[in-house]
């Protein structure tokens, strides 16, 4: 299951464990296509959160998000990796397994 993030739950959801956060917008075609891959990964045991940057721009600004989709991999609340752009399933798996 993909976790919808907001101002209310972003900090709590990302403060422990390995968490991949997708920063997206609803008008971004790449973001829409990326969602299918993220859903597949989350259905296979990876925790993935999604933040709609149009609804919560202050969180996006705080993390320096300027392009979509963008990803931040948190490990126990600290940023482990940050990358931008559409990624296929194998690319995302490679990035995640490097930090497990």
C-alpha positions as CSV (number, residue, x, y, z in Angstrom):
1,X,0.0,0.0,0.0
2,X,1.2,3.5,-0.8
3,X,1.0,5.9,2.1
4,X,-0.4,9.4,1.4
5,X,1.7,11.9,3.2
6,X,0.7,15.4,4.4
7,X,1.7,18.1,6.8
8,X,0.2,16.1,9.7
9,X,2.0,12.8,9.2
10,X,5.2,13.4,7.1
11,X,7.5,13.7,10.1
12,X,6.1,10.7,12.0
13,X,6.0,8.5,8.9
14,X,9.6,9.2,7.9
15,X,11.3,9.2,11.3
16,X,12.1,5.4,11.6
17,X,13.0,2.6,9.2
18,X,13.8,2.8,5.5
19,X,11.2,5.0,3.8
20,X,11.1,6.0,0.1
21,X,9.1,9.2,-0.4
22,X,7.8,10.1,-3.9
23,X,7.3,13.9,-4.4
24,X,4.8,14.2,-7.2
25,X,2.1,16.4,-8.8
26,X,-1.2,15.2,-10.4
27,X,-0.5,17.1,-13.7
28,X,2.9,15.3,-14.3
29,X,2.6,12.5,-16.8
30,X,5.9,10.9,-15.6
31,X,4.5,11.0,-12.0
32,X,1.3,9.2,-13.2
33,X,3.3,6.5,-14.9
34,X,5.7,6.2,-11.9
35,X,2.8,5.5,-9.6
36,X,2.1,2.1,-11.2
37,X,5.7,1.0,-10.4
38,X,5.6,2.4,-6.9
39,X,2.3,0.5,-6.2
40,X,3.9,-2.7,-7.4
41,X,6.9,-2.2,-5.1
42,X,4.8,-1.3,-2.1
43,X,2.6,-4.4,-2.7
44,X,5.8,-6.4,-2.4
45,X,6.8,-5.2,1.0
46,X,8.5,-1.8,0.5
47,X,7.2,1.2,2.4
48,X,6.6,4.0,-0.1
49,X,5.0,7.3,0.8
50,X,3.7,9.9,-1.7
51,X,3.4,13.6,-1.2
52,X,1.3,15.7,-3.5
53,X,3.5,18.8,-3.9
54,X,0.6,21.0,-5.1
55,X,-1.2,20.3,-1.8
56,X,1.8,20.5,0.4
57,X,4.3,22.8,-1.2
58,X,6.0,23.8,2.0
59,X,7.3,20.3,2.6
60,X,8.6,20.2,-1.0
61,X,10.4,23.5,-0.6
62,X,11.9,22.4,2.7
63,X,13.5,19.4,0.9
64,X,14.6,21.3,-2.2
65,X,12.2,19.6,-4.6
66,X,12.2,21.4,-8.0
67,X,11.4,18.6,-10.5
68,X,8.9,15.8,-10.7
69,X,8.9,13.0,-9.8
70,X,11.5,13.4,-7.1
71,X,12.5,10.9,-4.5
72,X,14.0,11.0,-1.1
73,X,15.1,7.8,0.7
74,X,15.0,8.3,4.5
75,X,16.7,6.0,6.9
76,X,15.6,6.5,10.5
77,X,14.6,10.1,9.7
78,X,17.9,11.0,7.9
79,X,18.2,11.5,4.2
80,X,20.2,8.7,2.7
81,X,19.6,9.4,-1.0
82,X,17.8,11.9,-3.2
83,X,17.1,11.6,-7.0
84,X,14.8,13.0,-9.6
85,X,13.0,11.7,-12.7
86,X,11.1,8.6,-13.8
87,X,12.8,5.3,-12.7
88,X,11.8,1.8,-13.9
89,X,11.3,-0.9,-11.3
90,X,14.8,-2.3,-11.5
91,X,16.4,1.1,-11.0
92,X,14.3,1.8,-7.9
93,X,15.0,-1.7,-6.5
94,X,18.7,-1.1,-7.0
95,X,18.5,2.2,-5.1
96,X,16.5,0.7,-2.3
97,X,18.7,-2.4,-1.8
98,X,21.9,-0.3,-1.6
99,X,20.5,1.0,1.7
100,X,19.0,-2.1,3.3
